[in-house]
Amino acid sequence: SFLTLLLALSITGSPVEARNSPITLPIFGRLNFSSGTVNLLQHDKARAAALRDPSMRGLAGSTPVTNNGVGYIAAVGIGSPPQAVNNLLVDSGSSNTWIGAFTKYVKTETSVFTRVSVEVDYDSGYFTGMEYLDTVTLSSGLTITNQSIGVAYGSSGFGSGVDGILGIGPVDLTKGTLTNSTTRTMTIPTVTDNLYKQGTISQDVVSVFLEPSSSQTQTKGELTFGGTDATKYTGDIAYTPITTTNPASTFWGINESIAYGSMTILSSTAGIVDLGTTFTLIATDAFTQYQSATGATVDEVNGLLTVSSAQYNALKNLDFHIGEETYTLTPNAQIWPRSLNSHIHGSSDAIYLVVNDLGTPSGQGLDFINGYTFLQRFYSVLDTANSRVGFAQTSFTNATTN
């Protein structure tokens, strides 16, 4: 069964004021499983292939979007007053916002039909529809007017209960999604961009905090628009510029090197941080070195690396060197939560590693994806204004909950 983490951004909940008056939204989640870790890994690899090569997006036979390991779902109101709640997947690997896969769009007095068609291809599905400008409500105090949204008349790859996408990726990812000849080269301001342009937030920034998952019943976290929430991280945030290497530069791409213990397994290269990827994926040559060094074997059922108790006790730190800083996945952070093994077709006493094979050798321009299993250990800042990504430690960086 697949794992879906539902992050409900309450439309009516009161925001928390944080540094520089950003708006911080509490996130509450639960874990659902319906088709297995095999699908988690297949989804991650399909997504990786699509991020590297746009021609791979939306191919028939690929893993459905709903088989992703971590699906962050925001409860979003559209129109004024907001009509039915739309459950939208929060995606840092795309930037369009669209609705209508299941919940019907209800027009209100703020709805403006532009008569322009819009379409987006994803790693394992697509959306096609018409553009409207409308009021989008994420929370009390977090309302966007005249936000471009797509209203679907066709979509594929989205499971029951998912109404569309809330895109928080870089704005250039929207280029070409308005399909009329006069608009094809235009970009569409993202929800974060418009919150900033309309003066709701003081910085064109969205920050992410996630706790490690150790229970099927609840997972906590938050999105902060307009700055950071200093109560959710320790020490200072260190920033690194968006990489100039294509295709990683198209996304929230950075440069990093990776070392297992004292051994460098991936020299400095470009990759991305991604909320839509469950595992930490590294280039095949780096993965081969990691597997050899850990002594891990591939589990035939779920495709993940597995280690014995003795091998786990001998695991070394996995260090991500980003800019001048080092971010460490401790041995415990390198394993899947053992309390959730039974829900992913795993043996209850097995130890599975969350590091896996990206599927291509290094030197391809996108040589790693730091997915949810990395981001749940560090506070992350997606800074559009300064073209950079920031990280800081949290109280969960060295947690032993797995």
C-alpha positions as CSV (number, residue, x, y, z in Angstrom):
1,S,0.0,0.0,0.0
2,F,1.2,3.5,-0.8
3,L,1.8,6.1,1.8
4,T,-0.1,9.4,1.5
5,L,0.6,12.1,4.1
6,L,-2.4,14.4,4.2
7,L,-1.3,17.9,5.3
8,A,-4.5,19.8,5.9
9,L,-4.0,23.6,5.8
10,S,-7.1,24.8,7.6
11,I,-9.1,27.5,5.8
12,T,-10.4,28.8,9.1
13,G,-7.5,28.2,11.4
14,S,-5.7,31.2,12.9
15,P,-2.2,31.8,11.6
16,V,0.8,32.2,13.8
17,E,2.8,35.3,13.4
18,A,6.5,34.7,13.1
19,R,9.7,36.5,12.2
20,N,9.2,39.5,9.7
21,S,5.5,39.0,10.0
22,P,5.2,35.9,7.7
23,I,2.0,33.8,8.0
24,T,2.6,30.3,9.5
25,L,0.1,27.6,8.8
26,P,-0.2,24.7,11.1
27,I,-0.2,21.4,9.2
28,F,-1.8,18.2,10.5
29,G,-1.5,14.9,8.7
30,R,-2.3,11.3,8.8
31,L,-0.8,8.3,7.0
32,N,-2.8,6.3,4.5
33,F,-1.6,3.1,2.9
34,S,-3.2,1.4,-0.1
35,S,-0.8,-0.2,-2.5
36,G,2.7,-0.7,-1.2
37,T,6.3,0.5,-0.9
38,V,7.0,-1.0,-4.3
39,N,4.8,1.8,-5.6
40,L,6.6,4.4,-3.5
41,L,9.9,3.5,-5.1
42,Q,8.4,3.2,-8.6
43,H,6.7,6.6,-8.2
44,D,9.9,8.2,-7.0
45,K,11.9,6.8,-10.0
46,A,9.1,7.8,-12.5
47,R,9.1,11.3,-11.0
48,A,12.9,11.5,-11.2
49,A,12.8,10.5,-14.9
50,A,10.2,13.2,-15.6
51,L,12.0,15.9,-13.7
52,R,15.2,15.1,-15.7
53,D,13.4,14.8,-19.1
54,P,10.1,16.6,-19.7
55,S,9.3,14.2,-22.6
56,M,8.9,11.5,-20.0
57,R,6.0,13.2,-18.3
58,G,2.5,11.8,-18.5
59,L,3.5,8.6,-20.3
60,A,0.9,5.9,-20.4
61,G,1.7,3.0,-18.1
62,S,3.7,5.0,-15.6
63,T,2.9,4.9,-11.9
64,P,-0.2,6.9,-10.9
65,V,0.4,10.2,-9.1
66,T,-1.6,8.9,-6.1
67,N,1.1,6.2,-5.5
68,N,3.5,8.8,-4.3
69,G,5.0,8.3,-0.8
70,V,4.2,11.7,0.6
71,G,1.3,13.7,-0.7
72,Y,0.9,17.0,1.0
73,I,-2.7,18.1,0.7
74,A,-3.8,21.6,1.3
75,A,-7.5,22.4,1.9
76,V,-8.0,25.4,-0.3
77,G,-11.0,27.7,-0.8
78,I,-11.8,29.1,-4.2
79,G,-14.0,32.1,-4.8
80,S,-15.6,34.7,-2.6
81,P,-17.0,33.6,-0.4
82,P,-15.1,30.3,-0.7
83,Q,-17.2,27.5,-2.0
84,A,-16.4,23.7,-1.6
85,V,-13.0,22.9,-0.1
86,N,-10.5,21.7,-2.7
87,N,-7.9,19.2,-1.6
88,L,-4.8,20.1,-3.5
89,L,-1.5,18.4,-3.6
90,V,1.3,20.8,-2.5
91,D,4.0,20.3,-5.2
92,S,7.5,22.0,-5.1
93,G,8.3,20.4,-8.5
94,S,5.6,22.3,-10.4
95,S,4.1,25.8,-10.1
96,N,0.6,25.9,-11.6
97,T,-2.4,25.8,-9.3
98,W,-5.4,24.0,-10.7
99,I,-8.6,22.4,-9.4
100,G,-11.6,20.4,-10.6
101,A,-10.3,16.8,-10.8
102,F,-13.1,15.7,-8.5
103,T,-14.7,18.7,-6.8
104,K,-16.7,20.8,-9.2
105,Y,-15.6,24.5,-9.6
106,V,-18.3,26.8,-8.4
107,K,-18.1,30.3,-9.9
108,T,-18.7,33.3,-7.7
109,E,-18.7,37.1,-8.2
110,T,-14.9,37.0,-8.1
111,S,-14.5,34.5,-10.9
112,V,-13.1,35.8,-14.2
113,F,-13.0,33.5,-17.2
114,T,-9.9,34.4,-19.4
115,R,-10.9,32.1,-22.3
116,V,-7.3,30.8,-22.3
117,S,-6.6,27.1,-22.2
118,V,-4.0,25.6,-19.8
119,E,-2.4,22.2,-19.5
120,V,0.4,20.6,-17.4
121,D,2.1,17.2,-17.8
122,Y,3.4,15.5,-14.7
123,D,5.5,12.5,-14.1
124,S,2.6,10.2,-14.2
125,G,-0.4,12.1,-15.3
126,Y,-1.7,15.3,-16.8
127,F,-4.2,18.1,-16.5
128,T,-6.0,20.1,-19.2
129,G,-8.5,22.8,-18.7
130,M,-9.4,26.5,-18.9
131,E,-7.8,29.4,-17.0
132,Y,-9.8,31.5,-14.5
133,L,-8.7,34.4,-12.2
134,D,-10.2,34.0,-8.8
135,T,-9.8,34.5,-5.0
136,V,-7.8,31.7,-3.4
137,T,-8.1,31.3,0.4
138,L,-5.4,29.2,2.1
139,S,-6.2,30.3,5.7
140,S,-7.6,33.2,7.6
141,G,-5.2,36.1,6.7
142,L,-3.9,34.2,3.7
143,T,-6.1,35.2,0.8
144,I,-4.9,35.8,-2.8
145,T,-7.0,37.9,-5.2
146,N,-7.0,37.4,-9.0
147,Q,-4.9,34.3,-8.8
148,S,-4.6,32.3,-12.0
149,I,-6.1,28.8,-11.6
150,G,-6.7,26.1,-14.0
151,V,-10.2,24.5,-14.0
152,A,-9.9,20.9,-15.2
153,Y,-12.0,19.4,-17.9
154,G,-9.6,16.5,-18.2
155,S,-7.0,14.9,-15.9
156,S,-5.4,11.6,-15.3
157,G,-3.3,10.0,-12.6
158,F,-5.0,11.6,-9.6
159,G,-6.7,9.4,-7.1
160,S,-10.0,9.9,-5.3
161,G,-10.0,12.9,-3.0
162,V,-7.3,14.8,-4.8
163,D,-8.8,17.8,-6.6
164,G,-5.7,19.3,-8.2
165,I,-2.3,20.8,-7.5
166,L,-1.0,23.8,-5.4
167,G,2.3,24.6,-7.1
168,I,5.1,26.2,-5.1
169,G,7.9,25.6,-7.5
170,P,9.8,28.3,-9.4
171,V,7.6,30.5,-11.6
172,D,9.4,29.6,-14.8
173,L,7.9,26.1,-14.6
174,T,4.6,27.7,-15.7
175,K,6.0,28.9,-19.0
176,G,4.3,27.1,-21.9
177,T,1.3,25.9,-19.8
178,L,-1.0,28.6,-21.2
179,T,-1.5,27.0,-24.6
180,N,-2.9,29.8,-26.7
181,S,-0.4,31.1,-29.3
182,T,-0.3,34.6,-27.7
183,T,0.3,33.3,-24.2
184,R,2.5,30.3,-24.7
185,T,5.7,32.1,-23.7
186,M,4.1,33.8,-20.6
187,T,4.7,32.7,-17.0
188,I,1.9,32.6,-14.4
189,P,2.6,34.1,-11.0
190,T,2.6,31.4,-8.3
191,V,0.5,31.7,-5.1
192,T,3.7,32.7,-3.2
193,D,4.5,35.3,-5.9
194,N,1.1,36.9,-5.7
195,L,1.0,36.9,-1.9
196,Y,4.1,38.9,-2.0
197,K,3.0,41.2,-4.9
198,Q,-0.3,41.9,-3.1
199,G,1.5,42.9,0.1
200,T,0.1,40.0,2.2
201,I,3.6,38.8,2.9
202,S,6.9,40.9,3.1
203,Q,9.2,38.3,1.4
204,D,8.7,36.1,-1.7
205,V,9.6,33.0,0.4
206,V,7.9,29.8,1.6
207,S,9.5,27.7,4.4
208,V,8.8,24.1,5.2
209,F,8.9,22.3,8.5
210,L,8.0,18.6,8.8
211,E,8.4,16.1,11.7
212,P,9.6,12.6,11.1
213,S,6.8,10.1,10.7
214,S,6.6,7.4,13.3
215,S,2.9,6.8,13.5
216,Q,0.2,6.1,11.0
217,T,-2.3,8.3,12.8
218,Q,-0.7,11.8,12.8
219,T,2.1,13.8,11.4
220,K,2.7,17.4,12.1
221,G,4.4,20.2,10.2
222,E,3.8,23.7,8.8
223,L,4.2,25.9,5.7
224,T,5.3,29.5,6.4
225,F,4.6,32.0,3.6
226,G,6.7,35.2,3.7
227,G,9.6,34.2,5.9
228,T,10.6,31.7,8.6
229,D,9.3,30.5,11.9
230,A,12.2,30.7,14.3
231,T,10.5,28.4,16.8
232,K,10.8,25.5,14.4
233,Y,14.6,25.4,13.8
234,T,17.8,25.7,15.9
235,G,20.9,27.7,15.1
236,D,21.1,29.7,11.9
237,I,19.7,29.1,8.4
238,A,22.5,28.7,5.9
239,Y,21.7,29.5,2.3
240,T,23.0,28.2,-1.0
241,P,22.3,29.6,-4.4
242,I,20.1,27.9,-7.0
243,T,22.4,25.9,-9.2
244,T,23.2,27.0,-12.7
245,T,23.3,23.4,-14.0
246,N,20.4,22.3,-16.1
247,P,18.0,20.6,-15.6
248,A,18.3,21.0,-11.8
249,S,18.3,24.8,-12.2
250,T,14.7,24.6,-13.4
251,F,13.5,23.5,-10.0
252,W,14.7,24.1,-6.4
253,G,18.1,22.9,-7.5
254,I,21.3,23.1,-5.5
255,N,24.9,21.9,-5.6
256,E,26.1,19.4,-3.0
257,S,28.5,16.5,-2.4
258,I,27.7,13.4,-0.3
259,A,30.0,11.4,1.9
260,Y,29.3,8.1,3.7
261,G,31.5,8.3,6.8
262,S,34.9,9.5,5.5
263,M,34.3,8.2,1.9
264,T,32.9,10.7,-0.7
265,I,30.4,8.8,-2.7
266,L,29.1,11.7,-4.8
267,S,31.4,14.6,-5.8
268,S,29.9,18.1,-5.9
269,T,27.2,18.1,-8.4
270,A,23.7,19.4,-9.1
271,G,20.4,18.0,-7.9
272,I,17.1,19.2,-6.2
273,V,15.2,19.3,-3.0
274,D,11.6,18.0,-3.6
275,L,8.5,17.6,-1.5
276,G,7.0,15.2,-4.0
277,T,9.7,12.5,-3.6
278,T,9.6,10.1,-0.6
279,F,13.1,8.7,-0.6
280,T,16.6,10.2,-0.9
281,L,17.7,9.3,-4.4
282,I,21.3,9.5,-5.5
283,A,23.1,8.8,-8.8
284,T,23.7,5.1,-9.6
285,D,27.4,5.2,-9.1
286,A,27.0,6.8,-5.7
287,F,24.2,4.4,-4.8
288,T,26.5,1.4,-5.7
289,Q,29.2,2.7,-3.4
290,Y,26.6,3.3,-0.6
291,Q,25.2,-0.2,-0.9
292,S,28.6,-1.7,-0.9
293,A,29.8,0.3,2.2
294,T,26.7,-0.5,4.2
295,G,26.5,-4.2,3.2
296,A,22.8,-3.8,2.4
297,T,20.9,-6.1,0.1
298,V,17.8,-5.3,-2.0
299,D,14.5,-6.6,-0.6
300,E,12.7,-8.5,-3.4
301,V,9.3,-7.4,-2.2
302,N,9.6,-3.6,-1.9
303,G,12.8,-2.8,-3.7
304,L,14.4,-1.0,-0.8
305,L,17.8,-1.7,0.7
306,T,17.7,-3.7,3.9
307,V,20.3,-4.2,6.6
308,S,20.7,-6.6,9.5
309,S,20.7,-5.3,13.1
310,A,24.5,-5.6,13.2
311,Q,24.8,-3.7,10.0
312,Y,22.5,-1.0,11.3
313,N,24.6,-0.7,14.4
314,A,27.6,-0.2,12.2
315,L,26.0,2.4,9.9
316,K,28.0,5.7,9.5
317,N,26.7,9.2,9.1
318,L,25.6,10.2,5.6
319,D,26.9,13.8,5.2
320,F,25.4,16.2,2.7
321,H,27.9,19.1,2.0
322,I,26.0,22.1,0.8
323,G,27.8,25.4,0.5
324,E,29.9,25.8,3.7
325,E,27.7,23.6,5.8
326,T,27.3,19.9,6.4
327,Y,23.8,18.3,7.0
328,T,24.0,14.8,8.4
329,L,21.5,12.0,8.1
330,T,22.3,9.9,11.2
331,P,22.1,6.2,11.0
332,N,18.5,6.4,12.4
333,A,17.6,9.0,9.8
334,Q,18.8,6.7,7.0
335,I,16.1,4.0,7.9
336,W,12.4,3.8,7.3
337,P,10.3,4.1,10.4
338,R,10.2,0.5,11.7
339,S,6.8,1.1,13.3
340,L,5.4,1.5,9.8
341,N,7.0,-1.6,8.2
342,S,3.9,-3.6,8.3
343,H,2.1,-1.0,6.2
344,I,4.5,-1.1,3.4
345,H,4.6,-4.8,2.8
346,G,7.7,-5.1,4.9
347,S,8.7,-7.5,7.6
348,S,8.0,-6.1,11.1
349,D,11.6,-6.9,12.3
350,A,13.3,-5.7,9.1
351,I,15.4,-2.5,8.8
352,Y,15.0,-0.7,5.5
353,L,17.2,2.2,4.2
354,V,15.6,5.3,2.7
355,V,18.5,6.0,0.3
356,N,18.0,4.5,-3.1
357,D,19.1,4.6,-6.8
358,L,18.1,7.6,-8.9
359,G,18.5,5.4,-12.0
360,T,21.1,7.4,-13.9
361,P,24.9,7.9,-13.4
362,S,26.3,11.2,-12.1
363,G,27.0,14.0,-14.5
364,Q,23.5,14.2,-16.0
365,G,22.6,17.6,-14.5
366,L,20.3,16.2,-11.9
367,D,22.2,13.7,-9.8
368,F,20.3,13.6,-6.5
369,I,16.9,14.3,-5.1
370,N,16.7,15.2,-1.4
371,G,13.1,14.0,-0.8
372,Y,10.9,13.9,2.2
373,T,13.2,11.6,4.2
374,F,15.8,14.4,4.0
375,L,13.5,17.3,4.5
376,Q,11.8,15.9,7.6
377,R,15.2,16.3,9.4
378,F,15.9,19.9,8.4
379,Y,14.0,23.1,8.1
380,S,14.0,24.3,4.5
381,V,13.5,27.7,3.0
382,L,12.5,28.2,-0.7
383,D,13.5,31.8,-1.4
384,T,12.3,33.1,-4.8
385,A,13.4,36.7,-4.2
386,N,17.1,35.7,-3.7
387,S,17.2,32.6,-5.9
388,R,18.4,30.4,-3.1
389,V,17.5,27.5,-0.8
390,G,18.2,27.6,3.0
391,F,18.5,24.8,5.6
392,A,18.7,24.6,9.3
393,Q,18.7,21.9,11.9
394,T,15.6,21.2,13.9
395,S,14.9,19.4,17.2
396,F,14.3,16.3,15.0
397,T,17.6,16.3,13.1
398,N,19.1,13.8,15.5
399,A,15.9,12.1,16.5
400,T,15.9,8.3,17.0
401,T,12.2,7.8,16.3
402,N,12.7,5.5,13.3
